[in-house]
Amino acid sequence: MRTRTIIAAGVFAAAAIADSPVPAQAAAPSCLTYKLDDNGGKDELWVWNTCKGAQSYKVKLANGQDMPCKYKRPGSGFDKWWWNWPRRFDGLVSC
């Protein structure tokens, strides 16, 4: 009886951990600037780093998988991203 109680307690503890909310990712700094063209079935995003140092960021998308993390040096031009509908831009986050 005691063994079952311990096992059940372990199962409930694991379930509580699994149901924990995923921590939100921090928004990218405002010196990572972007231009978004979302006027059609294909959205396009251009990202520039105007920060003093290098930044790592990723493009968050609703209704689909986020873009991979990207390392960007200041003054290195722009990165261009694109995706098709129904995904939509949900912001830049640090990674």
Secondary structure, DSSP 4 states (H G I P E B T S, - for coil): -HHHHHHHHHHHHHHHHHTSPPPPPPBPPTTEEEEEE-SSSEEEEEEEE-SSS-EEEEEEEETSPPPPPEEE-TTS-EEEEEEETT-EEEEEEE-
